[in-house]
Amino acid sequence: MVTVLPRQYSDHAPLELNTQLLAPKGHKPFRFERFWFERPELANIVYGSWQLTPKASPMNIIHHKLNILRGHLRSWNKTQVGDLPTRVVEAHQRLGKLIEADQSEVLPSVPLERIRQATNELTALQR
């Protein structure tokens, strides 16, 4: 939240930036993830959602179909794809542990291929 403070010594007003506010509770906005295009089942979800045609005006039909599609995509993402931010954090932690173990003198060296795989997994999730 940004608050404009009163001017004191200049013709410019200082701004106060408050980053401690909590986000309002409610529904999370829908976000279409780019990596969904890489999943073959996406086309079937879109096609299946778009087949339902209620009796309404053309704009209401589009609105209704988009709402149905949004619900199907959210459900599919939750059950099949998983929580992306959590998966990114977990992949980052796995990579960090592998690198730390590789640099440790106590533990045996980690094969470079395992570090490459963890790096590729993290990169794929961050696209």
C-alpha positions in Angstrom: 0.0 0.0 0.0 1.4 3.4 -0.9 0.5 6.5 1.1 1.3 10.1 0.0 2.8 11.9 3.0 2.5 15.7 3.5 5.2 17.9 1.8 7.6 19.5 4.2 10.8 20.9 2.7 10.2 20.4 -1.0 7.6 20.6 -3.7 7.7 16.8 -3.9 5.6 14.7 -1.6 7.2 11.7 0.0 5.7 8.3 -0.4 5.4 5.7 2.2 5.4 2.1 1.0 3.8 -0.4 3.4 4.6 -4.0 2.5 3.2 -5.5 5.7 -0.4 -5.6 4.7 -2.1 -8.9 4.2 -3.7 -9.7 0.9 -7.5 -9.6 1.1 -9.0 -13.0 1.7 -11.1 -14.5 -1.1 -10.6 -16.3 -4.3 -7.2 -16.4 -5.9 -7.2 -14.9 -9.4 -7.1 -17.5 -12.2 -3.7 -17.7 -13.8 -3.1 -19.6 -17.0 0.3 -21.2 -16.8 2.5 -21.3 -19.9 3.9 -24.7 -19.1 0.4 -26.2 -19.5 0.9 -26.1 -23.2 3.5 -28.8 -22.8 0.9 -31.2 -21.3 -0.9 -33.2 -24.0 -4.1 -33.5 -22.0 -4.6 -29.7 -22.1 -6.2 -29.9 -25.6 -8.8 -32.5 -24.4 -9.7 -30.3 -21.3 -10.3 -27.2 -23.5 -12.2 -29.2 -26.1 -14.4 -30.9 -23.5 -15.1 -27.7 -21.7 -16.0 -25.9 -24.9 -18.6 -28.6 -26.0 -21.2 -27.5 -23.5 -23.5 -24.9 -25.0 -26.2 -23.4 -22.9 -29.1 -21.5 -24.4 -28.2 -17.8 -24.0 -26.9 -14.8 -25.9 -23.6 -15.3 -27.7 -21.6 -13.3 -25.1 -23.2 -15.2 -22.2 -22.4 -18.5 -23.9 -18.7 -17.4 -24.2 -18.7 -16.2 -20.6 -20.3 -19.5 -19.4 -17.8 -21.6 -21.4 -14.8 -19.7 -20.1 -16.1 -20.2 -16.5 -16.5 -23.9 -17.1 -13.0 -24.1 -18.6 -11.5 -22.2 -15.7 -13.0 -24.6 -13.2 -11.8 -27.6 -15.2 -8.3 -26.2 -15.5 -8.1 -25.4 -11.8 -9.2 -28.9 -10.9 -6.8 -30.5 -13.4 -3.9 -28.3 -12.2 -4.6 -29.2 -8.6 -5.0 -33.0 -9.1 -2.7 -33.7 -12.0 -0.1 -30.9 -12.2 0.4 -29.9 -8.6 1.2 -26.7 -6.8 3.8 -25.0 -9.0 5.3 -22.6 -6.4 5.8 -25.5 -4.0 7.3 -27.7 -6.6 9.8 -24.9 -7.5 10.8 -24.5 -3.9 11.2 -28.2 -3.5 13.3 -28.6 -6.7 15.5 -25.7 -5.5 16.0 -27.3 -2.2 16.9 -30.7 -3.8 19.5 -29.0 -6.0 20.9 -27.1 -3.1 21.3 -30.3 -1.1 23.1 -32.0 -4.0 25.5 -29.1 -4.5 26.2 -28.9 -0.8 26.8 -32.7 -0.6 29.1 -32.5 -3.6 31.2 -29.7 -1.9 31.3 -31.5 1.5 34.5 -33.3 2.4 32.6 -35.7 4.7 30.1 -37.1 2.1 31.2 -38.8 -1.1 31.0 -36.7 -4.3 27.6 -36.5 -6.0 27.6 -37.6 -9.6 27.5 -34.7 -12.0 24.5 -36.3 -13.8 22.3 -36.0 -10.7 23.1 -32.3 -10.4 22.3 -31.8 -14.1 19.0 -33.6 -13.7 18.1 -31.5 -10.7 19.1 -28.3 -12.5 17.0 -29.3 -15.6 14.0 -30.1 -13.4 14.2 -26.7 -11.7 14.7 -24.9 -15.1 11.7 -26.7 -16.5 9.5 -25.7 -13.6 10.6 -22.0 -13.8 9.6 -21.6 -17.5 
